[in-house]
Amino acid sequence: MRVAVEEVAAFRERARAWLAEAEVPGTPLGLDERFAVHRRWQRTLYDAGFMGIAWPRRFGGQGLTAQHQFAFVDELVRAHAPAPIGLIGLDVVGPSIHAFGTDVQRERFLPRLLSGADIWCQGFSEPGAGSDLASLSTRAEPDGDEFVVTGAKVWTSWAHEAAWCALLCRTNPTARKHEGISYLLVDMASPGITVRPITQMTGDAEFNEVFLDHVRVPRANVLGEVDGGWRIALDTLGRERGSYTMRRRVELEAGLADAVAQLRTAPPARRSHPRVLEEIGRAHVALRVLEAQTRRTLTRMLDESGAGPLDSVDKLVLNDAEQVVCRAIAELLGPFRVVPQSRPLGLDAGRWVHDHYYSRAASIYGGTSQIQRNIVAERLLGLPRG
Ligand SMILES: Cc1cc2nc3c(=O)[nH]c(=O)nc-3n(C[C@H](O)[C@H](O)[C@H](O)COP(=O)(O)OP(=O)(O)OC[C@H]3O[C@@H](n4cnc5c(N)ncnc54)[C@H](O)[C@@H]3O)c2cc1C
């Protein structure tokens, strides 16, 4: 659904005025503190009517459009305000629950996901199934009104904080591999679940291994049809590639704008250092490409065309911009990169080094760049499968 430009402009004004008055939190470097602060912020945004902007009111949203949603993301970044913490629920799993869930599931899960009362994680990858996700081997066996789930997941972001997990399991071991998978909504407090953190190069332990040992999951928590989970998994992955791109673009724009503003005031030797200038120029171009691509994505979202192979183009363009922008800023920090508490040129070295390290993961999470290129070649260009 599209609305008049004036309507979105009025909404933007309202959001800007609210943000100007709001107590906008910072972004602590420590993971636990960051999580707590940004979760409270999500609740503040929810109470003020700025969460689930494009979702129906009945499920806790505001009943507006994707145009309003993206105007708000713009304003959030402009105010140097952080994103809400529950992004896996908001941008990845929630939209699939909205699209494929029953009304009972939507009413039960979506409002709590929007307010940050429930944090979600995504239990897709396994030690033996990442790029070839359909080879997953976590088993869910029917037992009366329940499934009994046993297996292991890995790289599960925020599993240690999550109340719920969107879990892919094999429910039919004899069917073809894409056809025997179900999408379960699993209560992380269920007996039989063990979560073990993995420390990343940023120093954070944001993702985890998750072990499931005879975990009982009610049939009522199957999303969509039993054995019909693959279609929903593709939807979830597509949204991870599309919606997140829209959000992240504005954050990168704001980061680079800050860096360029700082560069203008830097000592001449630093300001005109050829390597710094080259990296900043590259980053600017990457962001212009990303901007053009996200305009097309917004149009697709407004046409409600759903997730699809075009999301892989978004993901590839974002990967590039993410890594190029973070590298440009790291270059600008120069030797201060190794001093996390420093503020060379007024830039927060700790934050930017963290983001630079994290940006290395951009070409892996949500499906690697190689896999996205395969999707573009096979599904967009119709080339034969490799
Ligand atoms: C920061 C971060 C957060 C993550 N969060 C989550 C999460 O919350 N939930 C979750 O389920 N997963 C998560 N993941 C996991 C992520 O989805 C997987 O790492 C990714 O899908 C790749 O799988 P893999 O690590 O098993 O690599 P593999 O599949 O083993 O791939 C190894 C290499 O081989 C290449 N390769 C594999 N197959 C092909 C092919 N057919 N053609 C060409 N090249 C190929 C890959 O591109 C890659 O370079 C996260 C990953 C990261 C880095």
The ligand as a Gaussian input file, in Angstrom:
#p B3LYP/6-31G(d) Opt

LIG

0 1
 C       27.812000     -13.042000      12.828000
 C       27.037000     -14.265000      12.428000
 C       25.768000     -14.475000      12.953000
 C       25.050000     -15.629000      12.601000
 N       23.815000     -15.818000      13.171000
 C       23.121000     -16.943000      12.869000
 C       21.861000     -17.194000      13.499000
 O       21.387000     -16.421000      14.328000
 N       21.216000     -18.335000      13.186000
 C       21.697000     -19.227000      12.281000
 O       21.026000     -20.225000      12.021000
 N       22.888000     -19.030000      11.665000
 C       23.604000     -17.910000      11.948000
 N       24.828000     -17.679000      11.343000
 C       25.389000     -18.730000      10.488000
 C       25.402000     -18.400000       9.006000
 O       24.108000     -18.427000       8.470000
 C       26.318000     -19.450000       8.347000
 O       27.630000     -19.216000       8.851000
 C       26.314000     -19.354000       6.849000
 O       25.089000     -19.745000       6.315000
 C       27.442000     -20.231000       6.217000
 O       27.379000     -21.535000       6.684000
 P       28.700000     -22.247000       7.295000
 O       29.286000     -21.330000       8.318000
 O       28.304000     -23.612000       7.700000
 O       29.721000     -22.298000       6.083000
 P       29.808000     -23.414000       4.947000
 O       28.450000     -23.665000       4.400000
 O       30.572000     -24.570000       5.486000
 O       30.661000     -22.667000       3.841000
 C       32.093000     -22.568000       3.912000
 C       32.569000     -21.828000       2.661000
 O       32.228000     -22.575000       1.487000
 C       31.477000     -21.780000       0.578000
 N       30.458000     -22.581000      -0.107000
 C       29.641000     -23.505000       0.462000
 N       28.809000     -24.029000      -0.467000
 C       29.087000     -23.403000      -1.638000
 C       28.560000     -23.481000      -2.966000
 N       27.555000     -24.316000      -3.276000
 N       29.089000     -22.672000      -3.933000
 C       30.102000     -21.815000      -3.638000
 N       30.647000     -21.697000      -2.388000
 C       30.141000     -22.471000      -1.404000
 C       30.807000     -20.714000       1.453000
 O       30.492000     -19.550000       0.713000
 C       31.904000     -20.448000       2.511000
 O       32.846000     -19.541000       2.005000
 C       25.584000     -16.560000      11.678000
 C       26.855000     -16.331000      11.125000
 C       27.579000     -15.208000      11.496000
 C       28.945000     -15.003000      10.895000

